[in-house]
Amino acid sequence: MSSMNDLREKVAVITGGADGIGLALARRAAAGGMKLVLADINEEALALVVRDFQAQGVATIGEPVDVSKFSDITRLADAAWNAFGAVHLLANNAGIGLAKSAWETTPAEWERMLGVNLYGVIHGVREFVPRMLAGGEQGWILNTASAAGLLTGPALAAYNVGKFGVVAFSECLHHDLRLRGAKIGVSVLCPAWVRTKIADAGRSSAAEFAAADPVTRQTMAAIQQAVAGGIPPEEVAETSFAAIGRGEFYILTHQRTHLGVRQRMDDILSNRPPTLLPII
Ligand SMILES: NC(=O)c1ccc[n+]([C@@H]2O[C@H](COP(=O)([O-])OP(=O)(O)OC[C@H]3O[C@@H](n4cnc5c(N)ncnc54)[C@H](O)[C@@H]3O)[C@@H](O)[C@H]2O)c1
């Protein structure tokens, strides 16, 4: 199994790089000597972050993209290769949240959630991996799933389906690359709660919150509280780069997730319905 230890002068592409976990990954990559290609749908935040890195002497470009649009990802890859001539680390990290029951989630919400959280990752791999393979250098794909890619909860159908998809897709990608002896490794990042703005970005309006049924409302409040009390994104970035350095596939940042996975497997193998795990 390959790994990626020496980051110096290598090129990292990070989606959702203007904030939260993506920005922490970018800072950690820059600290290791990498050049940065940052992609985000929030153009204003992206421009500020790019200017900041450049001011610190980090070779950085920014590309405004919506990861759910394949043509945006093609433009991102073109920009990366035009600027730096290679890509070594692709972090498919952009993602959004939504708390709604399985039946209340609208077709448009399903499309948006899966478009960003699942297709964003699929598009990244489809566009970047062939070019990385053709470049012949050692590389790494880091897909941000979530503990919600391994464990289910109430009011999370669209989020869970997308993140379970990212875990399954990453496992398939790993098999496909290994069988070909490719010099590209894969990791899937599965954090539980991290202190970012994700619960703000996906936050429903006050009116929507009031209209939600009591179970959804309770879940929304618990998620916001859990995110606010989560681990700092810098810790996730540190753990991720350490795991990539060791060539590890699954990156779990919270011990609680291990317990949940064990419970889930026990439920399946004991023919029990899924245990409702506490949110925090
Ligand atoms: N915060 C948590 O508790 C947590 C836990 C597990 C997994 N995650 C996952 O981590 C990833 C990063 O989330 P975060 O917590 O840092 O959130 P965040 O909201 O702080 O940052 C996400 C970034 O992605 C950008 N973005 C959103 N939609 C986009 C799109 N369509 N195209 C391009 N960029 C887009 C946002 O503008 C933002 O800068 C997501 O995939 C999320 O699902 C977060």
The ligand as an SDF file (V2000), in Angstrom:
LIG
                    3D

 44 48  0  0  0  0  0  0  0  0999 V2000
  -19.1420   19.7800   10.6990 N   0  0  0  0  0  0  0  0  0  0  0  0
  -19.4220   18.5190   10.9780 C   0  0  0  0  0  0  0  0  0  0  0  0
  -19.8480   18.1840   12.1040 O   0  0  0  0  0  0  0  0  0  0  0  0
  -19.1950   17.4570    9.9390 C   0  0  0  0  0  0  0  0  0  0  0  0
  -19.1880   16.1300   10.3630 C   0  0  0  0  0  0  0  0  0  0  0  0
  -18.9790   15.1160    9.4190 C   0  0  0  0  0  0  0  0  0  0  0  0
  -18.7760   15.4360    8.0930 C   0  0  0  0  0  0  0  0  0  0  0  0
  -18.7840   16.7510    7.6980 N   0  0  0  0  0  0  0  0  0  0  0  0
  -18.5680   16.9970    6.2790 C   0  0  0  0  0  0  0  0  0  0  0  0
  -17.4220   17.8120    6.1290 O   0  0  0  0  0  0  0  0  0  0  0  0
  -17.4940   18.5290    4.9070 C   0  0  0  0  0  0  0  0  0  0  0  0
  -17.1770   19.9840    5.1630 C   0  0  0  0  0  0  0  0  0  0  0  0
  -18.1870   20.5160    5.9990 O   0  0  0  0  0  0  0  0  0  0  0  0
  -17.9140   21.6400    7.0930 P   0  0  0  0  0  0  0  0  0  0  0  0
  -18.4430   21.1430    8.3750 O   0  0  0  0  0  0  0  0  0  0  0  0
  -16.5190   22.1280    7.0000 O   0  0  0  0  0  0  0  0  0  0  0  0
  -18.9650   22.7400    6.5760 O   0  0  0  0  0  0  0  0  0  0  0  0
  -18.8090   24.2960    6.2500 P   0  0  0  0  0  0  0  0  0  0  0  0
  -20.1870   24.7480    5.8990 O   0  0  0  0  0  0  0  0  0  0  0  0
  -18.0600   24.9950    7.3410 O   0  0  0  0  0  0  0  0  0  0  0  0
  -17.8690   24.3060    4.9570 O   0  0  0  0  0  0  0  0  0  0  0  0
  -18.2970   23.7620    3.7470 C   0  0  0  0  0  0  0  0  0  0  0  0
  -17.7380   24.5660    2.5880 C   0  0  0  0  0  0  0  0  0  0  0  0
  -18.2300   23.9660    1.3760 O   0  0  0  0  0  0  0  0  0  0  0  0
  -18.7250   24.9940    0.5270 C   0  0  0  0  0  0  0  0  0  0  0  0
  -19.7620   24.4480   -0.3480 N   0  0  0  0  0  0  0  0  0  0  0  0
  -21.0500   24.1350   -0.0410 C   0  0  0  0  0  0  0  0  0  0  0  0
  -21.6920   23.6940   -1.1210 N   0  0  0  0  0  0  0  0  0  0  0  0
  -20.8050   23.7060   -2.1430 C   0  0  0  0  0  0  0  0  0  0  0  0
  -20.8860   23.3600   -3.5220 C   0  0  0  0  0  0  0  0  0  0  0  0
  -22.0440   22.9370   -4.0760 N   0  0  0  0  0  0  0  0  0  0  0  0
  -19.7840   23.4820   -4.2900 N   0  0  0  0  0  0  0  0  0  0  0  0
  -18.6190   23.9450   -3.7410 C   0  0  0  0  0  0  0  0  0  0  0  0
  -18.5000   24.3000   -2.4690 N   0  0  0  0  0  0  0  0  0  0  0  0
  -19.5730   24.1860   -1.6650 C   0  0  0  0  0  0  0  0  0  0  0  0
  -19.2630   26.0490    1.4820 C   0  0  0  0  0  0  0  0  0  0  0  0
  -19.3590   27.3290    0.8420 O   0  0  0  0  0  0  0  0  0  0  0  0
  -18.2250   26.0200    2.5940 C   0  0  0  0  0  0  0  0  0  0  0  0
  -17.1440   26.8980    2.3550 O   0  0  0  0  0  0  0  0  0  0  0  0
  -18.9080   18.2740    4.3560 C   0  0  0  0  0  0  0  0  0  0  0  0
  -18.8450   17.2830    3.3530 O   0  0  0  0  0  0  0  0  0  0  0  0
  -19.6600   17.7780    5.5710 C   0  0  0  0  0  0  0  0  0  0  0  0
  -20.7540   16.9680    5.2120 O   0  0  0  0  0  0  0  0  0  0  0  0
  -18.9790   17.7540    8.5920 C   0  0  0  0  0  0  0  0  0  0  0  0
  1  2  1  0
  2  3  2  0
  2  4  1  0
  4  5  1  0
  4 44  2  0
  5  6  2  0
  6  7  1  0
  7  8  2  0
  8  9  1  0
  8 44  1  0
  9 10  1  0
  9 42  1  0
 10 11  1  0
 11 12  1  0
 11 40  1  0
 12 13  1  0
 13 14  1  0
 14 15  2  0
 14 16  1  0
 14 17  1  0
 17 18  1  0
 18 19  2  0
 18 20  1  0
 18 21  1  0
 21 22  1  0
 22 23  1  0
 23 24  1  0
 23 38  1  0
 24 25  1  0
 25 26  1  0
 25 36  1  0
 26 27  1  0
 26 35  1  0
 27 28  2  0
 28 29  1  0
 29 30  1  0
 29 35  2  0
 30 31  1  0
 30 32  2  0
 32 33  1  0
 33 34  2  0
 34 35  1  0
 36 37  1  0
 36 38  1  0
 38 39  1  0
 40 41  1  0
 40 42  1  0
 42 43  1  0
M  CHG  2   8   1  16  -1
M  END
$$$$
